[in-house]
Amino acid sequence: MVKLASLKEQIERLLDHSYLRAHVPAPAVDEDRLLLSLSMMMDAPAAPNEPDRCIIAMMLMQIALDTHDQVTDRGGDLRTRQLVVLAGDLYSGLYYDLLARSGDVALIRLFAEAVREMNEQKVRLYEKKVERIETLFAAVGTIESALLAKLAERIGAPQWGGFSGHYLLLRRLLLEQEAFVRTGSSMLFEQMAHIAFPWAKGLTKEQKRHLLRLCERYIDHCKEALLAANLPMNDLLRFRMAELAGGFQAIVKKSVEEG
């Protein structure tokens, strides 16, 4: 899609900074989020005057949040961590500049709400305050899609917010599932194990299979929701959905069966 490539190029130009480029990896531009944003704009009854600027601003804020999430107290030298924080602040500043120039006060407020909701859920996960598997997956869904959901709300297309939530949650679950099967370690599966087996010091094969089955149920739920959505989709979005629906599932099924 030409439009997607054009927006991605614009974002990459905004993100390019000679000093940061020499010291920290350039952030990736999430083409799935771009694709979902463009798809909802094309179906929007109340699209903003400058849809491209709104999409780019949303992407910059997502990248800023993702960049700050990379900073931990473990691993890497202090200077690198400081530069990553600086990079996240730079991307956040670009977001505020773009959105302020758009004059879309309603969208500014909605995106602020999204960032607050995302951060609240991140804190809950970090502090392991989630006590139910359903709540865990809902929290992950909010973290993955809150900005897109608020964009959909602003343009009068809430159905695209729900669709984007299921799409991005499905993608995240598949990535976490793959990591768990291949390496035995995954942030999401660690949270699931803490909820399902709070006293276990290590997981048995049967407990691992149980977690995989739980994850598989939510994967199926997301797929069903996507397939049931009656939305106009371009060929690229249909192709990406087909990729997500297939992909890694044969390996996972074999792993669950064999333990």
Secondary structure, DSSP 8 states (H G I E B T S, - for coil): -HHHHHHHHHHHHHH--HHHHHHS------HHHHHHHHHHHHT-TT--S-HHHHHHHHHHHHHHHHHHHT--SSSS-HHHHHHHHHHHHHHHHHHHHHHHHHT-HHHHHHHHHHHHHHHHHHHHHHTT---SHHHHHHHHHHHHHHHHHHHHHHTT-HHHHHHHHHHHHHHHHHHHHHHHHHHS--HHHHHHHHHH-TT-SS--HHHHHHHHHHHHHHHHHHHHHHHH------HHHHHHHHHHHSTTHHHHHHHHHH-
